[in-house]
């Protein structure tokens, strides 16, 4: 992107040196000419796109470029403040979170036999239902649980038994079986079905693109609003930026699209950043990138930026050693981070939480039996948590217990397919039809689990 942005200014390859130059005047003159030509075409086209009017409008742009311009300026970048129509946030807990330590089948006698030193005891749990309890580190979410806004699905998994991080993550994020030919990400296909929206309609928070967003939907990737800016853009005259936007609007070429995307997104991000000057920590979020990411999302949602889908990653769940107990250790510390950030996020959203649904995913669960290092090894069935507006609280899906005859090679079986979880959410939260959900998850007919009210 740096090369793209540098090329936007004809006389200055390094944006850090930008300032008022004779080239600015040239750019503005060129932009004025383009704008005048556009206004002339607009006048010609104002009463409909007949072939005669198209020809009379001049041959400055081809049909493809014309279509690109219309979509870009009038639909894709809807005005801030437009109704976003609901938001889905997908949190990927990378490393394979141990579901049996998070949503605990406290009444199952097999659990203590398999995990004598690391099982969470029933007396410590936050009671849920169906014999399950939540890890006490999730205490900050208790008000949401009491309000019926937190749901859990145990024994959830991909359709294939794989203990490979890469294969399981790839399967989840593509939204198909491991051997599926589908290559785009499932959230990219969600965006395709939703149609055009605002600049921030598809958003990834973090340093890497989520596989689930990979495709043609052109999501925005950022780490923070304040830092999401074109390098060296400060000090450039507003008229010059306006000229650049005019010049690059409607160009049917990746260079023009990327340049205009960058200018538009950067300008909007800086506008939103100025609306919130209180640091995330002072707003109740825990220290670290995860809390900062959710704080950024809350700000965008409250600003009506039109976020439809967003992704956040949190690693550190591959706990082969020293998983710990409720008094401390890796699992307790990690869950405190998640719960604290989500509680602050929900509190900041306030009424906007009613139009927002958060789902956590992990590539697989862990084996039922603890290992010799007081940890857990790669397993199969895990747990998904869903919270926010429209959620029906409690434990959902099929659960068959931990008896040896039920286990799948020593693992919790994947009795609940993750596509049932996600398809129900995208239909109820984002308004997709069952047919559209079938395009998001090809070859799969959704079977709702009752997660959404």
LOMI-618452 format. One record per residue: x, y, z of N, C-alpha, C in turn; residue in one letter. Coordinates in steps of 0.2 Angstrom, whole numbers, plus 5000, padded with zeros to 4 digits. Layout:
! residues N
XYZXYZXYZa;...
This chain:
! residues 453
500449945000500050005000500450065000x;501050065003501550125003501650144996x;501850094992502050114985501450144981x;500850114983500250144980500150214982x;500150234988500050294991500650344988x;501250324988501750364985501650384978x;501350344974501250354967500650404966x;500250414971499750464970499950534969x;500550554972500750624971501250614965x;501250654960501650644954502350664955x;502450714959503150744960503450724966x;503150684970503450674977503350604979x;503850554978503750484979503750474987x;503950514991503950504998503450555001x;502850525004502350565006502550605012x;503150585016503350625021503550695020x;503750705013503950765011503450805008x;502850785008502350825005502150895008x;502050935004501851005007501651045001x;501451105001501251144996501751154991x;501651124984502051124979501651154973x;502051174967501651184961501251124959x;501451064960501051004958500351004961x;500351034967499651044971499151074966x;499351134963498951174959498751134953x;499251094950499151054944498651004946x;498650964952498250914954497550944954x;497451004957496851034958496451054952x;496851074947496651094941496351034937x;496750984937496550914934495950894937x;495950894944495350874947494750914946x;494750974945494251024943493951004936x;494450984932494250964925493850894925x;494150854929493750784930493050794933x;493050834938492450854941491950884937x;492150934933491650964928491450914923x;491850874920491650824916491150774919x;491250754925490850714929490150744929x;490150814931489450844932489150854925x;489450854920489150854913488850794912x;489250734913488950674912488350654916x;488350684923487850674927487250704925x;487250764922486750804919486450764913x;486850734909486650694903486250634905x;486450604911486250544913485650544918x;485450604920485050614926484350584925x;484150584919483450554917483450484915x;484050444917484050374915484650354910x;484850294910485450274906485250244900x;484950284895484850264888485450264885x;485550224879486150214875486350284872x;485750324870485950394868486250434873x;486050434879486250474884486950454886x;487050384886487750364888488250384883x;488050384876488550414871488650484872x;488050524873488150594874488550614879x;488550574885488950584891489650594890x;489950574884490650574882490950504883x;491550494880491850434881492450434885x;492450474890492950484895493050424899x;492550384901492550324905492250264901x;492450204902492050144899491550124903x;491150084901490550054904490750024911x;491349984911491549954917491750014922x;492150064920492350114924491750154927x;491250164923490650204925490350164931x;490250094930489950054935490350064941x;490950054941491450064947491350124950x;491250184947491150244950490550254953x;489950224950489350234953489350194960x;489550134960489550094966490050124971x;490650144969491050174974490850234978x;490550284974490350344977489650344980x;489250304978488550314980488350254984x;488650204984488450144988488950124993x;489550104991490050074995490250115001x;490250185000490450225005489850265007x;489350235010488750265013488950315018x;488550365019488750415024488750385031x;489250415035489350395042488650415045x;488450375050487750385053487250345050x;487350305045486850265042486750205046x;486150175046485950115050486350055048x;486850035053487249975051486949915050x;486249905053485949845052486149785056x;486549795061486749745065487549725064x;487849705069488549685068488749615071x;489149585068489349515070490149525071x;490349505077491049505079491349435080x;491849415077492049345077492749355081x;492849325087493449315090493749245090x;494349245087494649185086495149175091x;495049125096495449105101495949055099x;496549075096496949035093497448985097x;497448925096497948875099497548815102x;496848825101496448765104496248775111x;495748815112495548825119495248755122x;495348745128495148685132494348705134x;493948675130493248695132493048665139x;493348615141493148575147493348615153x;493748665152493948715158493548775158x;493148785152492748855152492048845153x;491748795149491048775151491048705153x;491048695160491248635163490648585165x;490648525163490148475164490248455171x;490048495176490248485183489948425186x;489348395183489048335186489248275183x;489748275179490048215176490548185180x;490448125183491048105187491648085183x;491648075177492148055173492748115172x;492448175173492948235173493448235178x;493248225184493748215190494248155189x;493948105186494448045185494948065180x;494748095175495248115169495648165171x;495448215175495848275177495848285184x;496248245188496248245195496548315198x;497048345194497348405197497148465193x;496848465188496648525184495948535183x;495448495184494748505183494548555188x;494048595185493748655189493248615194x;493248625200492748595205492148635204x;491548595206490848615205490748675210x;491048675215490948735220491248795218x;491648795213491948865211491548895205x;491148855202490848865195490348915196x;490148955190489648995190489048955187x;488548935190488048895188487648915182x;487648875177487248895171486648845170x;486648795167486048745167486348685164x;485848635164486048565161486648535164x;486748545170487348515174488048555172x;488048605169488648645167488748705171x;489348725172489548785175490048825171x;490148885172490648925169491248935174x;491848935171492448955175492349015178x;492549015185492449085189492849145186x;493349135182493649195179493249225174x;492649195172492149235168491649275172x;491849285178491349325183491149395180x;491649425177491449495174490849495169x;490749435167490149425162489449405165x;489549395172488949375176488349415175x;488349485174487749525173487449505166x;487849495161487649475155487349405155x;487649355159487349295160486649295163x;486549335168485949345172485449375167x;485649415163485149445158484949405152x;485249345152485149295147485449305140x;486049345140486349365134487049325133x;487149275136487749235135487549155134x;487749135128487549065126488149025125x;488148955127488748915126488548855122x;488948835117488848765114489448725115x;489348675119489948625120489948575114x;490548535114490548485109490448505102x;490748565101490748595094491348595090x;491348575084491948565080491848565073x;492448565069492448555062492148485061x;491948475054491748405053492248355052x;492948375052493448325052493848325058x;494048265060494548255066495248265064x;495448325066496148345064496448375071x;497048355072497348395078497948435076x;497848455069498348505067498048575067x;498448625071498148695071498048715064x;498448715060498448745053497748715049x;497748655049497148625046496448635049x;496448635055495848655059495648725058x;496148775059495948845058495748855051x;496148825046495948835039495248815037x;495048755040494348735039493848775042x;493948805048493448845051493448915047x;493948935045493949005042493749005035x;493848945032493548945025492748925025x;492548895031491848885031491648825028x;492048775027491948715024492248655027x;492248595024492548535027493248545025x;493748505028494448505026494648495019x;494248455016494348435009493948475004x;493648525006493148575002493648614997x;493348624991493648664986493548734987x;493148754992493048824994493748864996x;493948914993494548954995494449014998x;493849054997493749115000493549105008x;493649155012493449155019492649155019x;492449125025491649125026491449195027x;491749235030491549305031491549345025x;492049335021492049365014491449355010x;491149285011490549265007489949295011x;489949305017489449345021489349415018x;489949445017489949515015489749515008x;489849465004489649464997488849464997x;488549425001487849415002487549475005x;487849515009487549575012487549625007x;488049625002488049684997488449745000x;488449794996488849854998488649885004x;489149915007489049955013489550015014x;489750025020490150085021490850055021x;491350105021492050085021492250035026x;491950035032492149995038491649935038x;491349915033490849865033491149795035x;491749785032492149725034492749745037x;492949725043493449755047493849695051x;494549695050494949655054495349695059x;495349685065495849715070496449675072x;497049705070497649665071498149675066x;498649635067499249645062499149595056x;498749545056498649505051497949495048x;497949485042497249475039496949405041x;496349405044496049345046495849305039x;496049235039495849195034495149205032x;494649215037493949215036493749275032x;494149325031493949385027494349385020x;494649335019495049335013494549325007x;494649365002494249364996494149424992x;493549444990493449504985493149554989x;493049554996492649604999493049665001x;493649665000494049725002493949745009x;494149705014494049725021494549775023x;494449815028494949865031495249825037x;495949835037496349805042496649865046x;496649865053496949915057497049885063x;497549925067497749905074497449955079x;497350015076497050075080496750125076x;496250165077496050215073496550275073x;496850285078497350345078497950335074x;498150265073498750255069498550235062x;497950235061497650215054497650275050x;498250295047498350355043498850345038x;498750385032499250385027499850415029x;500450385029501050415032501250475028x;501350535033501550595030500950635028x;500350615029499750655027499650715030x;499850725036499750785040500150845036x;499750895036500050955033499950965025x;499650915022499350915016498750955015x;498751005011498151045010497551005009x;496951025012496350985011496150985004x;496251045001496051044994496450994989x;497050984991497450934988497150864989x;496950844995496650784996496050774992x;495650834992495050824988495150814981x;495650844979495850834971496050764970x;496450734975496650664974496050624974x;495650634978495050594979494650594972x;494550654969494150664963494550634957x;495150634957495550604952495550534952x;495550504958495550424958494850394959x;494350434959493650414959493450384952x;493250324952493050294945493550264941x;494150264943494650234939494650154940x;494550124934494450054934495150024934x;495550024939496150004940496349994947x;496649934949496849924956497149984960x;497650014956498050074959497550124961x;497050144957496650194959496150174964x;495950114964495450094969495850094976x;496450064976496750064983496950134985x;497150174981497350244983496750274986x;496150274983495550304985495250274991x;495350204992495150164998495550195004x;496250205003496650225008496450295010x;496350345006496250405008495550415011x;495050375009494350375012494450345019x;494650285019494650255026495050295031x;495650325029496050355033495750415036x;495450455032495050515034494450495039x;494150445037493550425042493850405049x;494450365048494650335055494950395059x;495250445056495450505060494850545063x;494350545059493750575062493450545068x;493450475067493150435073493650435079x;494250435078494750435083494750505087x;494550555084494450625088493850625092x;493350575091492750575095492850545102x;493450505103493550475109494250485111x;494350525116495050535118495250495125x;494750465128494950435134495250365132x;495850345135496150285134495750225136x;495850175132495450105133495450085140x;496050095144496150065150495650105155x;495650175154495150215158494450205157x;494250165151493550145150493450075152x;493850045156493749985159494049925156x;494449935150494749875146495349855149x;495549795149496149765152496749795147x;497349795150497949815146498049765140x;498349785135498549735130498149745123x;498349715118498049725111497349695111x;497149645115496449625114495949675117x;496049705123495649755125495649815121x;496149835118496249895114495849875107x;495849815105495449795099494649805100x;494449785106493749785107493549855108x;493949895111493849965112493750005106x;494149985101494150015094493449995091x;493249935092492649915089492049945092x;492049955098491549985102491450055099x;492050095098492050165096491650165089x;491850115085491650125078490850105078x;490650055082489950035082489550095085x;489750125090489450185093489350245088x;489950245084489950305079489550295073x;489150235073488750215067489150215061x;489750185061490250175055490050125050x;489450085052489250035047489649975047x;489949955053490249885054489749835053x;489849785049489349725048489749665051x;490349655049490749595052491449625054x;491649595059492349615062492649555065x;493349545064493749495067494249515072x;494349485077494849495082495249425084x;495849425084496249365086496549375093x;496549315097496849315103497149245104x;497849245104498249185105498349165112x;498749105112498949085119498549025122x;498148995118497748945121498048865120x;498648865118498948795117499248775123x;498848755128499148745135499248675136x;499848655134500148585135500348575142x;500648625145500948625152500648675156x;500548655163500348705168499748745166x;499248705164498548745163498348785169x;498448755175498348795181497648775184x;497448815190496848805193496448865194x;495948865197495548925198495948985202x;496448965205496849015209497349045205x;497449025199497949055195498249005189x;498649025185498848985179498649015173x;498848985167498749015161497949015159x;497548965161496848965159496549025162x;496649025169496249075173496449145170x;497149155169497349225167497049245160x;497049195156496849205149496049225149x;495649185153494949195153494849265157x;495249285161495149355164495149405159x;495649395155495749445149495149455145x;494949395143494349385138493749415142x;493549395148492949415151493049495153x;493549515155493649585157493549635151x;493849615145493749655139493049645136x;492749595136492049585134491549625138x;491649625145491249655149491249735148x;491849755147491949825146491649845139x;491749805134491449815128490649815128x;490349775132489649775132489449835136x;489749855141489549915145489649975141x;490149985137490250045133489750045127x;489549985124489049985119488350005122x;488249985128487550005130486949975126x;486550025124485949995120486149965113x;486749985111487049965104487149885105x;487249865111487349795111486749755109x;486149785109485549745106485649725099x;486049765095486149755088486849725086x;487149695092487849665091487849595094x;488149555090488249485092489049465092x;489249435097489949415098489949335098x;490449305094490549235094491249225095x;491449175100492149155100492249085097x;492749075093492949015090493648995092x;493748925092494448905093494448845088x;495048825086495148775081494948705083x;495048685089494848625092494848635100x;494548585103494548575110495248535112x;495248515118495748475121495548405123x;496048355123495848295125495648295132x;495148245134494848245140495348225146x;495848185145496248165150496848215150x;497048235157497648285157498248245156x;498748275154499348245152499848245158x;500448225157500948215163501148285165x;501048335161501348405163500748445166x;500248415168499648455171499348505165x;499448485159499148515154498648475150x;498448495144498048455140498248455132x;498248405129498448395122497848415117x;498048415111497548435106497048375105x;496448405105495848355105495348375099x;494748365100494248385095493748425097x;493148405100492648445102492848505107x;492648565105492748615110492148655112x;492148715113491648755115491648825111x;491048845110490948915107490448955111x;490649015113490249065117489949115112x;489349135114488949185110488649235115x;488749295113488449345118488249405114x;487749445117487549505114486849505113x;486549555109485849555108485649495104x;484949485105484649425102484849355104x;485349355109485549285111485149255116x;484949195115484649155120485049125125x;485149145131485649115136485549045137x;486149015140486148945142486548905138x;486548845139486948795135486448755130x;486748755124486348735118486748675115x;486348645111486648585107486648525110x;486948475107486948405109487548385114x;487348355119487948335124487848265126x;488348225125488248155127488648135133x;489048175136489448165142490148135140x;490448115145491148095145491348025146x;490847985146490947915147491347885141x;491747835142492247805137491947785131x;491347765131490947745125490747795121x;490747855124490547915120491147955117x;491747945120492247985117492547965110x;492848005107493047995100493847995101x;494147935101494847925102495147965108x;494747965113494948005119494748075119x;494348095114494148165114493448175115x;493248235116492548255116492348255109x;491848215107491648215100491348275098x;491348285091491048345088490348335086x;489948335091489248325090488848385087x;489148445088488848505086489248535080x;489048535074489448565069489548645069x;490148665069490148735070489748775064x;489648745059489248785053488548795056x;488248755060487648765063487648825067x;488148835071488248885076488248955072x;488648955067488849015063488249035058x;487948985055487348995050486749025054x;486649005060486049025064486249105066x;486849115067487049185069486949235063x;487249215057487149255052486449265049x;486049215050485349225048484949275053x;485049265059484649305064484949375065x;485649375066485949445067486049485061x;486249455055486349495049485849485044x;485249445045484749445041484749405035x;485249365034485349325028484749265028x;484549245022484049195021484449125022x;484049075023484349005023484748995016x;484449015011484749005004485449045004x;485449105007486149145007486649105012x;486349085017486749045022487048985019x;486748955014486948895011487548915006x;487548985004488049004999488749015004x;488549045010489149055014489448995016x;489048945018489348875020489148825014x;489448825009489248775003489148705005x;488548675002488448605004488148595011x;488048645014487848635021487148655022x;486648615025485948645027485948655034x;485848715036485848735043485348705047x;485548685053485048655058485148695064x;484748745065484748795071484848755078x;485248785082485248755089484948795094x;484548845092484148885097484648935101x;485148955098485649005101485349075101x;485049095095484749155095483949155096x;483749205100483049205102482649225096x;
